[in-house]
Amino acid sequence: MILLWTVIGIPLGILGLLAFATTMVYLWIITPVVLGSFAYRSFFGGEFDVNWKTILLGVLIYTIFGIIPIVGWLAELILMLLTLGAVAKVKWEIAKEWR
Amino acid sequence: MSFGRTLGVSLAASLLLALLVFIPQSGDAAELRAGNQPLIATGETVREDVYIAGGSVSSAGVVAADLIAAGGNVLVRGNVGADLAAAGGSVTVLGNVADDVRAVGGNLLLQGAIGGDAVLAGGQITVGGKIAGDLLVGGGTVRVDGPISGDVRIGGGDVYLNSVVSGNVEVYADQLTLGSGARIAGSLTYTAGKEAVMEEGAAVSGDTTFKKRERTVSVGGIVAIISLALIGTALAQLVSALLFGLVFRRYAVRLVETAAARPPLEVGRGLIVIIVLPIASMILLWTVIGIPLGILGLLAFATTMVYLWIITPVVLGSFAYRSFFGGEFDVNWKTILLGVLIYTIFGIIPIVGWLAELILMLLTLGAVAHLKWDEVSSSSSYFPLHQ
């Protein structure tokens, strides 16, 4: 938003806002994947894995969280932030290689 | 629902709040009616203020207090005992209003008698009823036939005044016509593209002042605005390109090398991405279950377009610099500056320049997609648990 106000930074501002919107949608999709893998490991032990069962479990738990007011929404928010942090770390690793 | 009606509903919704602000607030209770076709029926009398909103709003009964109406179509046939505020695609007032009227709409028709002032804004406005107070109008086409006891102020494109006005008249319009029934007791002051047309029988008792509307934007001004826009755009592009090109220099060089390795292949790849991504996203949106992925695809497409606009001059500059001075492909402030300069010049040249820009964008997009694909293919290296 600050970049948009600088006029000269409008393209970067637009890019930033679009990237933010894209990240939000992406997070909404990927968070249950992360959650499911965590939950599956907690229930059944073993290594972290991602398969259709973990994803199904993740979506189920995420949906239940969405129904529970305040506490559930807070849990969703924390999970989204956790996933965002992980996504940012992976991206940062890639970006470091490109510098 | 037609576009006009949709526009009207949107307009009505957004203006309802604004109208409420202007409505004098009384301590009386208020009645709220909403729905697809909210109605105050014939023979019904409502004592308190009425807020009514919906697709097609009709008030045929009597409202003793204020009436605030918003909708695609608003029809007020019954009388209103106090103020009327209305907004909609089409607003028609056939009943009498004891006090002020404030109305906004695509088409506005006032046929009832108004006891106070009337403030109207819209595309096509017709005032046929008597107005006891002042009349203030802003609209595309404005026609006034009803007698006005106060002053008249009109701003519009085509204004036709054919009524008896007891006060002064002030008009700002492209064209003003005084009809045969026009009788202005006060003075007439108007600003227009040319002098008013006075039909036979039209009379102004006071002074008439005409001011020719000056051309506000000269050709030189337009050239200055375009030049400023071009310079501003180029500067914004330069700043963004410098940021990307210099911060991710290794990526930028790799991008240039990828684009240069097999240009026709990368252009083809870019063409496929630019066609397939939006179409696939739209198809996903239609499948309902794929809406999130469709939204993600469209957002990614929009992001890519802005990103391409920034990164294409970086690639172009590196190509051009190597062509002029030889050596290896490089990305630095000089190549980026050169790229933005050439890209801006291409933008000024019709057809050929735009075509060159398009090909360069497709080439860059192809290279970006190539590198992204390599990144995704080797992504397992970032997830050691999968190995």
Interface residues (C-beta under 8 A of the other chain):
Chain A: V7 I8 G9 I10 P11 L12 I14 L15 L18 A19 A21 T22 V25 Y26 W28 I29 E47 F48 V90 E93 I94 A95 E97 W98 R99
Chain B: G232 L235 A236 Q237 V239 S240 L243 V247 F248 R249 R250 Y251 R254 P292 L293 I295 L296 L299 A300 A302 T303 V306 Y307 W309 I310 E375 Y382 L385
